[in-house]
Amino acid sequence: MIFLKLDSLETANGLSKVCDKYKEDMDVNIIYGRQIIDGRSVLGVVSLLGNIVKVEPITYCKNTIDEFYGEIEKIGAYKI
């Protein structure tokens, strides 16, 4: 599992940009409690500012997931 603290607009915008980059290869769910937001939705991601969210890529390609994780770790995500 990988988590990200959405502590600023820059972090939320960066997450949405990375998710949008992978839109052809996979979908990305941003999960907070029972809320599930599409990672490409800037407005949806911004609505979760101030929270620690789970980032869940949906694909069967392990290489794509590893690349994606590498990119969001650059903006502050961490694995548990």
mmCIF file of the N, C-alpha and C atoms, coordinates in Angstrom:
data_MODEL
# 
_entry.id   MODEL 
# 
loop_
_atom_site.group_PDB 
_atom_site.id 
_atom_site.type_symbol 
_atom_site.label_atom_id 
_atom_site.label_alt_id 
_atom_site.label_comp_id 
_atom_site.label_asym_id 
_atom_site.label_entity_id 
_atom_site.label_seq_id 
_atom_site.pdbx_PDB_ins_code 
_atom_site.Cartn_x 
_atom_site.Cartn_y 
_atom_site.Cartn_z 
_atom_site.occupancy 
_atom_site.B_iso_or_equiv 
_atom_site.pdbx_formal_charge 
_atom_site.auth_seq_id 
_atom_site.auth_comp_id 
_atom_site.auth_asym_id 
_atom_site.auth_atom_id 
_atom_site.pdbx_PDB_model_num 
ATOM 1   N N  . MET A 1 1  ? 0.842   -1.181 0.000   1.00 0.00 ? 1  MET A N  1 
ATOM 2   C CA . MET A 1 1  ? 0.000   0.000  0.000   1.00 0.00 ? 1  MET A CA 1 
ATOM 3   C C  . MET A 1 1  ? 0.883   1.238  0.000   1.00 0.00 ? 1  MET A C  1 
ATOM 4   N N  . ILE A 1 2  ? 0.396   2.270  -0.634  1.00 0.00 ? 2  ILE A N  1 
ATOM 5   C CA . ILE A 1 2  ? 1.134   3.530  -0.663  1.00 0.00 ? 2  ILE A CA 1 
ATOM 6   C C  . ILE A 1 2  ? 0.191   4.646  -0.233  1.00 0.00 ? 2  ILE A C  1 
ATOM 7   N N  . PHE A 1 3  ? 0.713   5.548  0.586   1.00 0.00 ? 3  PHE A N  1 
ATOM 8   C CA . PHE A 1 3  ? -0.073  6.636  1.145   1.00 0.00 ? 3  PHE A CA 1 
ATOM 9   C C  . PHE A 1 3  ? 0.576   7.969  0.816   1.00 0.00 ? 3  PHE A C  1 
ATOM 10  N N  . LEU A 1 4  ? -0.226  9.021  0.843   1.00 0.00 ? 4  LEU A N  1 
ATOM 11  C CA . LEU A 1 4  ? 0.258   10.368 0.556   1.00 0.00 ? 4  LEU A CA 1 
ATOM 12  C C  . LEU A 1 4  ? -0.509  11.351 1.418   1.00 0.00 ? 4  LEU A C  1 
ATOM 13  N N  . LYS A 1 5  ? 0.223   12.258 2.060   1.00 0.00 ? 5  LYS A N  1 
ATOM 14  C CA . LYS A 1 5  ? -0.431  13.323 2.820   1.00 0.00 ? 5  LYS A CA 1 
ATOM 15  C C  . LYS A 1 5  ? -0.671  14.490 1.877   1.00 0.00 ? 5  LYS A C  1 
ATOM 16  N N  . LEU A 1 6  ? -1.932  14.822 1.693   1.00 0.00 ? 6  LEU A N  1 
ATOM 17  C CA . LEU A 1 6  ? -2.297  15.944 0.825   1.00 0.00 ? 6  LEU A CA 1 
ATOM 18  C C  . LEU A 1 6  ? -2.253  17.221 1.666   1.00 0.00 ? 6  LEU A C  1 
ATOM 19  N N  . ASP A 1 7  ? -1.051  17.762 1.823   1.00 0.00 ? 7  ASP A N  1 
ATOM 20  C CA . ASP A 1 7  ? -0.868  18.903 2.703   1.00 0.00 ? 7  ASP A CA 1 
ATOM 21  C C  . ASP A 1 7  ? -0.869  20.252 1.992   1.00 0.00 ? 7  ASP A C  1 
ATOM 22  N N  . SER A 1 8  ? -0.892  20.249 0.662   1.00 0.00 ? 8  SER A N  1 
ATOM 23  C CA . SER A 1 8  ? -0.886  21.516 -0.071  1.00 0.00 ? 8  SER A CA 1 
ATOM 24  C C  . SER A 1 8  ? -1.528  21.339 -1.447  1.00 0.00 ? 8  SER A C  1 
ATOM 25  N N  . LEU A 1 9  ? -1.842  22.458 -2.055  1.00 0.00 ? 9  LEU A N  1 
ATOM 26  C CA . LEU A 1 9  ? -2.395  22.421 -3.419  1.00 0.00 ? 9  LEU A CA 1 
ATOM 27  C C  . LEU A 1 9  ? -1.380  21.859 -4.404  1.00 0.00 ? 9  LEU A C  1 
ATOM 28  N N  . GLU A 1 10 ? -0.098  22.136 -4.165  1.00 0.00 ? 10 GLU A N  1 
ATOM 29  C CA . GLU A 1 10 ? 0.942   21.639 -5.057  1.00 0.00 ? 10 GLU A CA 1 
ATOM 30  C C  . GLU A 1 10 ? 0.993   20.105 -5.034  1.00 0.00 ? 10 GLU A C  1 
ATOM 31  N N  . THR A 1 11 ? 0.855   19.531 -3.841  1.00 0.00 ? 11 THR A N  1 
ATOM 32  C CA . THR A 1 11 ? 0.863   18.068 -3.724  1.00 0.00 ? 11 THR A CA 1 
ATOM 33  C C  . THR A 1 11 ? -0.346  17.474 -4.429  1.00 0.00 ? 11 THR A C  1 
ATOM 34  N N  . ALA A 1 12 ? -1.522  18.050 -4.208  1.00 0.00 ? 12 ALA A N  1 
ATOM 35  C CA . ALA A 1 12 ? -2.745  17.558 -4.840  1.00 0.00 ? 12 ALA A CA 1 
ATOM 36  C C  . ALA A 1 12 ? -2.656  17.683 -6.357  1.00 0.00 ? 12 ALA A C  1 
ATOM 37  N N  . ASN A 1 13 ? -2.160  18.810 -6.840  1.00 0.00 ? 13 ASN A N  1 
ATOM 38  C CA . ASN A 1 13 ? -2.020  19.023 -8.276  1.00 0.00 ? 13 ASN A CA 1 
ATOM 39  C C  . ASN A 1 13 ? -0.978  18.065 -8.865  1.00 0.00 ? 13 ASN A C  1 
ATOM 40  N N  . GLY A 1 14 ? 0.119   17.855 -8.151  1.00 0.00 ? 14 GLY A N  1 
ATOM 41  C CA . GLY A 1 14 ? 1.144   16.923 -8.616  1.00 0.00 ? 14 GLY A CA 1 
ATOM 42  C C  . GLY A 1 14 ? 0.616   15.502 -8.725  1.00 0.00 ? 14 GLY A C  1 
ATOM 43  N N  . LEU A 1 15 ? -0.175  15.081 -7.738  1.00 0.00 ? 15 LEU A N  1 
ATOM 44  C CA . LEU A 1 15 ? -0.768  13.749 -7.779  1.00 0.00 ? 15 LEU A CA 1 
ATOM 45  C C  . LEU A 1 15 ? -1.695  13.605 -8.979  1.00 0.00 ? 15 LEU A C  1 
ATOM 46  N N  . SER A 1 16 ? -2.531  14.601 -9.221  1.00 0.00 ? 16 SER A N  1 
ATOM 47  C CA . SER A 1 16 ? -3.453  14.543 -10.358 1.00 0.00 ? 16 SER A CA 1 
ATOM 48  C C  . SER A 1 16 ? -2.705  14.502 -11.683 1.00 0.00 ? 16 SER A C  1 
ATOM 49  N N  . LYS A 1 17 ? -1.601  15.244 -11.783 1.00 0.00 ? 17 LYS A N  1 
ATOM 50  C CA . LYS A 1 17 ? -0.805  15.239 -13.015 1.00 0.00 ? 17 LYS A CA 1 
ATOM 51  C C  . LYS A 1 17 ? -0.182  13.872 -13.272 1.00 0.00 ? 17 LYS A C  1 
ATOM 52  N N  . VAL A 1 18 ? 0.343   13.251 -12.224 1.00 0.00 ? 18 VAL A N  1 
ATOM 53  C CA . VAL A 1 18 ? 0.936   11.926 -12.387 1.00 0.00 ? 18 VAL A CA 1 
ATOM 54  C C  . VAL A 1 18 ? -0.140  10.919 -12.786 1.00 0.00 ? 18 VAL A C  1 
ATOM 55  N N  . CYS A 1 19 ? -1.303  10.988 -12.135 1.00 0.00 ? 19 CYS A N  1 
ATOM 56  C CA . CYS A 1 19 ? -2.403  10.079 -12.475 1.00 0.00 ? 19 CYS A CA 1 
ATOM 57  C C  . CYS A 1 19 ? -2.851  10.281 -13.919 1.00 0.00 ? 19 CYS A C  1 
ATOM 58  N N  . ASP A 1 20 ? -2.893  11.534 -14.368 1.00 0.00 ? 20 ASP A N  1 
ATOM 59  C CA . ASP A 1 20 ? -3.303  11.827 -15.738 1.00 0.00 ? 20 ASP A CA 1 
ATOM 60  C C  . ASP A 1 20 ? -2.289  11.295 -16.741 1.00 0.00 ? 20 ASP A C  1 
ATOM 61  N N  . LYS A 1 21 ? -1.026  11.294 -16.367 1.00 0.00 ? 21 LYS A N  1 
ATOM 62  C CA . LYS A 1 21 ? 0.033   10.783 -17.242 1.00 0.00 ? 21 LYS A CA 1 
ATOM 63  C C  . LYS A 1 21 ? -0.176  9.298  -17.553 1.00 0.00 ? 21 LYS A C  1 
ATOM 64  N N  . TYR A 1 22 ? -0.738  8.563  -16.610 1.00 0.00 ? 22 TYR A N  1 
ATOM 65  C CA . TYR A 1 22 ? -0.936  7.118  -16.769 1.00 0.00 ? 22 TYR A CA 1 
ATOM 66  C C  . TYR A 1 22 ? -2.367  6.751  -17.161 1.00 0.00 ? 22 TYR A C  1 
ATOM 67  N N  . LYS A 1 23 ? -3.138  7.706  -17.669 1.00 0.00 ? 23 LYS A N  1 
ATOM 68  C CA . LYS A 1 23 ? -4.555  7.448  -17.953 1.00 0.00 ? 23 LYS A CA 1 
ATOM 69  C C  . LYS A 1 23 ? -4.783  6.379  -19.013 1.00 0.00 ? 23 LYS A C  1 
ATOM 70  N N  . GLU A 1 24 ? -3.838  6.169  -19.911 1.00 0.00 ? 24 GLU A N  1 
ATOM 71  C CA . GLU A 1 24 ? -3.990  5.143  -20.942 1.00 0.00 ? 24 GLU A CA 1 
ATOM 72  C C  . GLU A 1 24 ? -3.706  3.738  -20.400 1.00 0.00 ? 24 GLU A C  1 
ATOM 73  N N  . ASP A 1 25 ? -2.873  3.664  -19.350 1.00 0.00 ? 25 ASP A N  1 
ATOM 74  C CA . ASP A 1 25 ? -2.417  2.371  -18.840 1.00 0.00 ? 25 ASP A CA 1 
ATOM 75  C C  . ASP A 1 25 ? -3.212  1.846  -17.652 1.00 0.00 ? 25 ASP A C  1 
ATOM 76  N N  . MET A 1 26 ? -3.803  2.760  -16.878 1.00 0.00 ? 26 MET A N  1 
ATOM 77  C CA . MET A 1 26 ? -4.490  2.321  -15.663 1.00 0.00 ? 26 MET A CA 1 
ATOM 78  C C  . MET A 1 26 ? -5.385  3.425  -15.111 1.00 0.00 ? 26 MET A C  1 
ATOM 79  N N  . ASP A 1 27 ? -6.260  3.031  -14.212 1.00 0.00 ? 27 ASP A N  1 
ATOM 80  C CA . ASP A 1 27 ? -7.042  3.975  -13.423 1.00 0.00 ? 27 ASP A CA 1 
ATOM 81  C C  . ASP A 1 27 ? -6.387  4.065  -12.052 1.00 0.00 ? 27 ASP A C  1 
ATOM 82  N N  . VAL A 1 28 ? -6.576  5.196  -11.379 1.00 0.00 ? 28 VAL A N  1 
ATOM 83  C CA . VAL A 1 28 ? -6.011  5.366  -10.041 1.00 0.00 ? 28 VAL A CA 1 
ATOM 84  C C  . VAL A 1 28 ? -7.117  5.854  -9.124  1.00 0.00 ? 28 VAL A C  1 
ATOM 85  N N  . ASN A 1 29 ? -7.347  5.122  -8.050  1.00 0.00 ? 29 ASN A N  1 
ATOM 86  C CA . ASN A 1 29 ? -8.312  5.527  -7.034  1.00 0.00 ? 29 ASN A CA 1 
ATOM 87  C C  . ASN A 1 29 ? -7.574  6.170  -5.877  1.00 0.00 ? 29 ASN A C  1 
ATOM 88  N N  . ILE A 1 30 ? -8.125  7.276  -5.388  1.00 0.00 ? 30 ILE A N  1 
ATOM 89  C CA . ILE A 1 30 ? -7.626  7.937  -4.187  1.00 0.00 ? 30 ILE A CA 1 
ATOM 90  C C  . ILE A 1 30 ? -8.670  7.652  -3.115  1.00 0.00 ? 30 ILE A C  1 
ATOM 91  N N  . ILE A 1 31 ? -8.247  6.999  -2.042  1.00 0.00 ? 31 ILE A N  1 
ATOM 92  C CA . ILE A 1 31 ? -9.196  6.512  -1.041  1.00 0.00 ? 31 ILE A CA 1 
ATOM 93  C C  . ILE A 1 31 ? -8.948  7.196  0.292   1.00 0.00 ? 31 ILE A C  1 
ATOM 94  N N  . TYR A 1 32 ? -10.022 7.744  0.845   1.00 0.00 ? 32 TYR A N  1 
ATOM 95  C CA . TYR A 1 32 ? -9.991  8.315  2.191   1.00 0.00 ? 32 TYR A CA 1 
ATOM 96  C C  . TYR A 1 32 ? -11.249 7.845  2.906   1.00 0.00 ? 32 TYR A C  1 
ATOM 97  N N  . GLY A 1 33 ? -11.068 6.983  3.876   1.00 0.00 ? 33 GLY A N  1 
ATOM 98  C CA . GLY A 1 33 ? -12.228 6.419  4.557   1.00 0.00 ? 33 GLY A CA 1 
ATOM 99  C C  . GLY A 1 33 ? -13.065 5.628  3.573   1.00 0.00 ? 33 GLY A C  1 
ATOM 100 N N  . ARG A 1 34 ? -14.337 6.008  3.436   1.00 0.00 ? 34 ARG A N  1 
ATOM 101 C CA . ARG A 1 34 ? -15.222 5.340  2.483   1.00 0.00 ? 34 ARG A CA 1 
ATOM 102 C C  . ARG A 1 34 ? -15.333 6.092  1.164   1.00 0.00 ? 34 ARG A C  1 
ATOM 103 N N  . GLN A 1 35 ? -14.641 7.209  1.047   1.00 0.00 ? 35 GLN A N  1 
ATOM 104 C CA . GLN A 1 35 ? -14.671 7.997  -0.185  1.00 0.00 ? 35 GLN A CA 1 
ATOM 105 C C  . GLN A 1 35 ? -13.639 7.450  -1.167  1.00 0.00 ? 35 GLN A C  1 
ATOM 106 N N  . ILE A 1 36 ? -14.047 7.301  -2.418  1.00 0.00 ? 36 ILE A N  1 
ATOM 107 C CA . ILE A 1 36 ? -13.143 6.882  -3.489  1.00 0.00 ? 36 ILE A CA 1 
ATOM 108 C C  . ILE A 1 36 ? -13.218 7.936  -4.590  1.00 0.00 ? 36 ILE A C  1 
ATOM 109 N N  . ILE A 1 37 ? -12.084 8.557  -4.880  1.00 0.00 ? 37 ILE A N  1 
ATOM 110 C CA . ILE A 1 37 ? -11.994 9.653  -5.839  1.00 0.00 ? 37 ILE A CA 1 
ATOM 111 C C  . ILE A 1 37 ? -11.122 9.211  -7.009  1.00 0.00 ? 37 ILE A C  1 
ATOM 112 N N  . ASP A 1 38 ? -11.500 9.610  -8.219  1.00 0.00 ? 38 ASP A N  1 
ATOM 113 C CA . ASP A 1 38 ? -10.654 9.374  -9.393  1.00 0.00 ? 38 ASP A CA 1 
ATOM 114 C C  . ASP A 1 38 ? -9.406  10.247 -9.267  1.00 0.00 ? 38 ASP A C  1 
ATOM 115 N N  . GLY A 1 39 ? -8.238  9.651  -9.386  1.00 0.00 ? 39 GLY A N  1 
ATOM 116 C CA . GLY A 1 39 ? -6.987  10.383 -9.224  1.00 0.00 ? 39 GLY A CA 1 
ATOM 117 C C  . GLY A 1 39 ? -6.769  11.497 -10.223 1.00 0.00 ? 39 GLY A C  1 
ATOM 118 N N  . ARG A 1 40 ? -7.423  11.437 -11.372 1.00 0.00 ? 40 ARG A N  1 
ATOM 119 C CA . ARG A 1 40 ? -7.267  12.493 -12.379 1.00 0.00 ? 40 ARG A CA 1 
ATOM 120 C C  . ARG A 1 40 ? -8.139  13.702 -12.102 1.00 0.00 ? 40 ARG A C  1 
ATOM 121 N N  . SER A 1 41 ? -9.047  13.600 -11.155 1.00 0.00 ? 41 SER A N  1 
ATOM 122 C CA . SER A 1 41 ? -9.951  14.699 -10.825 1.00 0.00 ? 41 SER A CA 1 
ATOM 123 C C  . SER A 1 41 ? -9.277  15.662 -9.856  1.00 0.00 ? 41 SER A C  1 
ATOM 124 N N  . VAL A 1 42 ? -8.813  16.784 -10.370 1.00 0.00 ? 42 VAL A N  1 
ATOM 125 C CA . VAL A 1 42 ? -8.136  17.768 -9.527  1.00 0.00 ? 42 VAL A CA 1 
ATOM 126 C C  . VAL A 1 42 ? -9.081  18.250 -8.425  1.00 0.00 ? 42 VAL A C  1 
ATOM 127 N N  . LEU A 1 43 ? -10.313 18.544 -8.775  1.00 0.00 ? 43 LEU A N  1 
ATOM 128 C CA . LEU A 1 43 ? -11.279 19.028 -7.789  1.00 0.00 ? 43 LEU A CA 1 
ATOM 129 C C  . LEU A 1 43 ? -11.536 17.972 -6.716  1.00 0.00 ? 43 LEU A C  1 
ATOM 130 N N  . GLY A 1 44 ? -11.662 16.718 -7.124  1.00 0.00 ? 44 GLY A N  1 
ATOM 131 C CA . GLY A 1 44 ? -11.871 15.643 -6.165  1.00 0.00 ? 44 GLY A CA 1 
ATOM 132 C C  . GLY A 1 44 ? -10.695 15.473 -5.226  1.00 0.00 ? 44 GLY A C  1 
ATOM 133 N N  . VAL A 1 45 ? -9.479  15.507 -5.773  1.00 0.00 ? 45 VAL A N  1 
ATOM 134 C CA . VAL A 1 45 ? -8.282  15.351 -4.947  1.00 0.00 ? 45 VAL A CA 1 
ATOM 135 C C  . VAL A 1 45 ? -8.131  16.544 -4.004  1.00 0.00 ? 45 VAL A C  1 
ATOM 136 N N  . VAL A 1 46 ? -8.382  17.750 -4.501  1.00 0.00 ? 46 VAL A N  1 
ATOM 137 C CA . VAL A 1 46 ? -8.281  18.947 -3.660  1.00 0.00 ? 46 VAL A CA 1 
ATOM 138 C C  . VAL A 1 46 ? -9.302  18.899 -2.520  1.00 0.00 ? 46 VAL A C  1 
ATOM 139 N N  . SER A 1 47 ? -10.435 18.252 -2.740  1.00 0.00 ? 47 SER A N  1 
ATOM 140 C CA . SER A 1 47 ? -11.442 18.160 -1.675  1.00 0.00 ? 47 SER A CA 1 
ATOM 141 C C  . SER A 1 47 ? -10.938 17.342 -0.483  1.00 0.00 ? 47 SER A C  1 
ATOM 142 N N  . LEU A 1 48 ? -9.861  16.599 -0.663  1.00 0.00 ? 48 LEU A N  1 
ATOM 143 C CA . LEU A 1 48 ? -9.299  15.780 0.413   1.00 0.00 ? 48 LEU A CA 1 
ATOM 144 C C  . LEU A 1 48 ? -8.067  16.422 1.053   1.00 0.00 ? 48 LEU A C  1 
ATOM 145 N N  . LEU A 1 49 ? -7.825  17.705 0.775   1.00 0.00 ? 49 LEU A N  1 
ATOM 146 C CA . LEU A 1 49 ? -6.663  18.395 1.354   1.00 0.00 ? 49 LEU A CA 1 
ATOM 147 C C  . LEU A 1 49 ? -6.660  18.267 2.870   1.00 0.00 ? 49 LEU A C  1 
ATOM 148 N N  . GLY A 1 50 ? -5.466  18.097 3.419   1.00 0.00 ? 50 GLY A N  1 
ATOM 149 C CA . GLY A 1 50 ? -5.307  17.992 4.860   1.00 0.00 ? 50 GLY A CA 1 
ATOM 150 C C  . GLY A 1 50 ? -5.413  16.575 5.393   1.00 0.00 ? 50 GLY A C  1 
ATOM 151 N N  . ASN A 1 51 ? -5.603  15.608 4.511   1.00 0.00 ? 51 ASN A N  1 
ATOM 152 C CA . ASN A 1 51 ? -5.770  14.219 4.917   1.00 0.00 ? 51 ASN A CA 1 
ATOM 153 C C  . ASN A 1 51 ? -4.668  13.335 4.339   1.00 0.00 ? 51 ASN A C  1 
ATOM 154 N N  . ILE A 1 52 ? -4.466  12.207 4.981   1.00 0.00 ? 52 ILE A N  1 
ATOM 155 C CA . ILE A 1 52 ? -3.576  11.179 4.446   1.00 0.00 ? 52 ILE A CA 1 
ATOM 156 C C  . ILE A 1 52 ? -4.456  10.204 3.675   1.00 0.00 ? 52 ILE A C  1 
ATOM 157 N N  . VAL A 1 53 ? -4.152  10.020 2.392   1.00 0.00 ? 53 VAL A N  1 
ATOM 158 C CA . VAL A 1 53 ? -4.987  9.194  1.516   1.00 0.00 ? 53 VAL A CA 1 
ATOM 159 C C  . VAL A 1 53 ? -4.207  7.977  1.030   1.00 0.00 ? 53 VAL A C  1 
ATOM 160 N N  . LYS A 1 54 ? -4.940  6.942  0.682   1.00 0.00 ? 54 LYS A N  1 
ATOM 161 C CA . LYS A 1 54 ? -4.361  5.750  0.075   1.00 0.00 ? 54 LYS A CA 1 
ATOM 162 C C  . LYS A 1 54 ? -4.450  5.919  -1.441  1.00 0.00 ? 54 LYS A C  1 
ATOM 163 N N  . VAL A 1 55 ? -3.375  5.611  -2.137  1.00 0.00 ? 55 VAL A N  1 
ATOM 164 C CA . VAL A 1 55 ? -3.336  5.704  -3.590  1.00 0.00 ? 55 VAL A CA 1 
ATOM 165 C C  . VAL A 1 55 ? -3.330  4.278  -4.133  1.00 0.00 ? 55 VAL A C  1 
ATOM 166 N N  . GLU A 1 56 ? -4.340  3.954  -4.929  1.00 0.00 ? 56 GLU A N  1 
ATOM 167 C CA . GLU A 1 56 ? -4.506  2.583  -5.413  1.00 0.00 ? 56 GLU A CA 1 
ATOM 168 C C  . GLU A 1 56 ? -4.573  2.545  -6.940  1.00 0.00 ? 56 GLU A C  1 
ATOM 169 N N  . PRO A 1 57 ? -3.463  2.168  -7.594  1.00 0.00 ? 57 PRO A N  1 
ATOM 170 C CA . PRO A 1 57 ? -3.496  2.010  -9.046  1.00 0.00 ? 57 PRO A CA 1 
ATOM 171 C C  . PRO A 1 57 ? -4.214  0.711  -9.410  1.00 0.00 ? 57 PRO A C  1 
ATOM 172 N N  . ILE A 1 58 ? -4.948  0.745  -10.526 1.00 0.00 ? 58 ILE A N  1 
ATOM 173 C CA . ILE A 1 58 ? -5.709  -0.426 -10.947 1.00 0.00 ? 58 ILE A CA 1 
ATOM 174 C C  . ILE A 1 58 ? -5.203  -0.861 -12.323 1.00 0.00 ? 58 ILE A C  1 
ATOM 175 N N  . THR A 1 59 ? -4.323  -1.869 -12.305 1.00 0.00 ? 59 THR A N  1 
ATOM 176 C CA . THR A 1 59 ? -3.786  -2.465 -13.520 1.00 0.00 ? 59 THR A CA 1 
ATOM 177 C C  . THR A 1 59 ? -3.120  -3.779 -13.143 1.00 0.00 ? 59 THR A C  1 
ATOM 178 N N  . TYR A 1 60 ? -2.872  -4.602 -14.122 1.00 0.00 ? 60 TYR A N  1 
ATOM 179 C CA . TYR A 1 60 ? -2.191  -5.871 -13.884 1.00 0.00 ? 60 TYR A CA 1 
ATOM 180 C C  . TYR A 1 60 ? -0.707  -5.789 -14.218 1.00 0.00 ? 60 TYR A C  1 
ATOM 181 N N  . CYS A 1 61 ? -0.250  -4.682 -14.761 1.00 0.00 ? 61 CYS A N  1 
ATOM 182 C CA . CYS A 1 61 ? 1.136   -4.535 -15.193 1.00 0.00 ? 61 CYS A CA 1 
ATOM 183 C C  . CYS A 1 61 ? 2.013   -4.046 -14.034 1.00 0.00 ? 61 CYS A C  1 
ATOM 184 N N  . LYS A 1 62 ? 2.838   -4.916 -13.511 1.00 0.00 ? 62 LYS A N  1 
ATOM 185 C CA . LYS A 1 62 ? 3.686   -4.580 -12.359 1.00 0.00 ? 62 LYS A CA 1 
ATOM 186 C C  . LYS A 1 62 ? 4.680   -3.477 -12.697 1.00 0.00 ? 62 LYS A C  1 
ATOM 187 N N  . ASN A 1 63 ? 5.220   -3.468 -13.905 1.00 0.00 ? 63 ASN A N  1 
ATOM 188 C CA . ASN A 1 63 ? 6.179   -2.432 -14.294 1.00 0.00 ? 63 ASN A CA 1 
ATOM 189 C C  . ASN A 1 63 ? 5.544   -1.048 -14.276 1.00 0.00 ? 63 ASN A C  1 
ATOM 190 N N  . THR A 1 64 ? 4.309   -0.955 -14.749 1.00 0.00 ? 64 THR A N  1 
ATOM 191 C CA . THR A 1 64 ? 3.606   0.321  -14.748 1.00 0.00 ? 64 THR A CA 1 
ATOM 192 C C  . THR A 1 64 ? 3.364   0.798  -13.323 1.00 0.00 ? 64 THR A C  1 
ATOM 193 N N  . ILE A 1 65 ? 2.977   -0.118 -12.445 1.00 0.00 ? 65 ILE A N  1 
ATOM 194 C CA . ILE A 1 65 ? 2.740   0.239  -11.045 1.00 0.00 ? 65 ILE A CA 1 
ATOM 195 C C  . ILE A 1 65 ? 4.039   0.721  -10.395 1.00 0.00 ? 65 ILE A C  1 
ATOM 196 N N  . ASP A 1 66 ? 5.149   0.040  -10.658 1.00 0.00 ? 66 ASP A N  1 
ATOM 197 C CA . ASP A 1 66 ? 6.435   0.441  -10.090 1.00 0.00 ? 66 ASP A CA 1 
ATOM 198 C C  . ASP A 1 66 ? 6.853   1.827  -10.573 1.00 0.00 ? 66 ASP A C  1 
ATOM 199 N N  . GLU A 1 67 ? 6.673   2.110  -11.864 1.00 0.00 ? 67 GLU A N  1 
ATOM 200 C CA . GLU A 1 67 ? 6.979   3.440  -12.402 1.00 0.00 ? 67 GLU A CA 1 
ATOM 201 C C  . GLU A 1 67 ? 6.106   4.497  -11.751 1.00 0.00 ? 67 GLU A C  1 
ATOM 202 N N  . PHE A 1 68 ? 4.813   4.190  -11.630 1.00 0.00 ? 68 PHE A N  1 
ATOM 203 C CA . PHE A 1 68 ? 3.868   5.119  -11.017 1.00 0.00 ? 68 PHE A CA 1 
ATOM 204 C C  . PHE A 1 68 ? 4.256   5.411  -9.568  1.00 0.00 ? 68 PHE A C  1 
ATOM 205 N N  . TYR A 1 69 ? 4.548   4.358  -8.800  1.00 0.00 ? 69 TYR A N  1 
ATOM 206 C CA . TYR A 1 69 ? 4.955   4.536  -7.408  1.00 0.00 ? 69 TYR A CA 1 
ATOM 207 C C  . TYR A 1 69 ? 6.216   5.397  -7.306  1.00 0.00 ? 69 TYR A C  1 
ATOM 208 N N  . GLY A 1 70 ? 7.166   5.173  -8.198  1.00 0.00 ? 70 GLY A N  1 
ATOM 209 C CA . GLY A 1 70 ? 8.385   5.977  -8.201  1.00 0.00 ? 70 GLY A CA 1 
ATOM 210 C C  . GLY A 1 70 ? 8.099   7.453  -8.398  1.00 0.00 ? 70 GLY A C  1 
ATOM 211 N N  . GLU A 1 71 ? 7.150   7.759  -9.273  1.00 0.00 ? 71 GLU A N  1 
ATOM 212 C CA . GLU A 1 71 ? 6.826   9.165  -9.535  1.00 0.00 ? 71 GLU A CA 1 
ATOM 213 C C  . GLU A 1 71 ? 6.086   9.819  -8.374  1.00 0.00 ? 71 GLU A C  1 
ATOM 214 N N  . ILE A 1 72 ? 5.153   9.102  -7.756  1.00 0.00 ? 72 ILE A N  1 
ATOM 215 C CA . ILE A 1 72 ? 4.426   9.757  -6.659  1.00 0.00 ? 72 ILE A CA 1 
ATOM 216 C C  . ILE A 1 72 ? 5.248   9.781  -5.370  1.00 0.00 ? 72 ILE A C  1 
ATOM 217 N N  . GLU A 1 73 ? 6.250   8.915  -5.255  1.00 0.00 ? 73 GLU A N  1 
ATOM 218 C CA . GLU A 1 73 ? 7.150   9.017  -4.104  1.00 0.00 ? 73 GLU A CA 1 
ATOM 219 C C  . GLU A 1 73 ? 7.947   10.315 -4.167  1.00 0.00 ? 73 GLU A C  1 
ATOM 220 N N  . LYS A 1 74 ? 8.184   10.831 -5.356  1.00 0.00 ? 74 LYS A N  1 
ATOM 221 C CA . LYS A 1 74 ? 8.886   12.103 -5.513  1.00 0.00 ? 74 LYS A CA 1 
ATOM 222 C C  . LYS A 1 74 ? 8.093   13.279 -4.952  1.00 0.00 ? 74 LYS A C  1 
ATOM 223 N N  . ILE A 1 75 ? 6.750   13.133 -4.892  1.00 0.00 ? 75 ILE A N  1 
ATOM 224 C CA . ILE A 1 75 ? 5.936   14.219 -4.345  1.00 0.00 ? 75 ILE A CA 1 
ATOM 225 C C  . ILE A 1 75 ? 5.546   13.967 -2.892  1.00 0.00 ? 75 ILE A C  1 
ATOM 226 N N  . GLY A 1 76 ? 6.107   12.916 -2.280  1.00 0.00 ? 76 GLY A N  1 
ATOM 227 C CA . GLY A 1 76 ? 5.905   12.723 -0.856  1.00 0.00 ? 76 GLY A CA 1 
ATOM 228 C C  . GLY A 1 76 ? 5.174   11.460 -0.436  1.00 0.00 ? 76 GLY A C  1 
ATOM 229 N N  . ALA A 1 77 ? 4.848   10.574 -1.359  1.00 0.00 ? 77 ALA A N  1 
ATOM 230 C CA . ALA A 1 77 ? 4.143   9.339  -1.002  1.00 0.00 ? 77 ALA A CA 1 
ATOM 231 C C  . ALA A 1 77 ? 5.098   8.384  -0.294  1.00 0.00 ? 77 ALA A C  1 
ATOM 232 N N  . TYR A 1 78 ? 4.541   7.520  0.514   1.00 0.00 ? 78 TYR A N  1 
ATOM 233 C CA . TYR A 1 78 ? 5.346   6.537  1.232   1.00 0.00 ? 78 TYR A CA 1 
ATOM 234 C C  . TYR A 1 78 ? 4.619   5.207  1.295   1.00 0.00 ? 78 TYR A C  1 
ATOM 235 N N  . LYS A 1 79 ? 5.390   4.125  1.284   1.00 0.00 ? 79 LYS A N  1 
ATOM 236 C CA . LYS A 1 79 ? 4.830   2.766  1.319   1.00 0.00 ? 79 LYS A CA 1 
ATOM 237 C C  . LYS A 1 79 ? 4.766   2.272  2.749   1.00 0.00 ? 79 LYS A C  1 
ATOM 238 N N  . ILE A 1 80 ? 3.763   1.439  3.003   1.00 0.00 ? 80 ILE A N  1 
ATOM 239 C CA . ILE A 1 80 ? 3.639   0.767  4.305   1.00 0.00 ? 80 ILE A CA 1 
ATOM 240 C C  . ILE A 1 80 ? 3.629   -0.723 4.046   1.00 0.00 ? 80 ILE A C  1 
# 
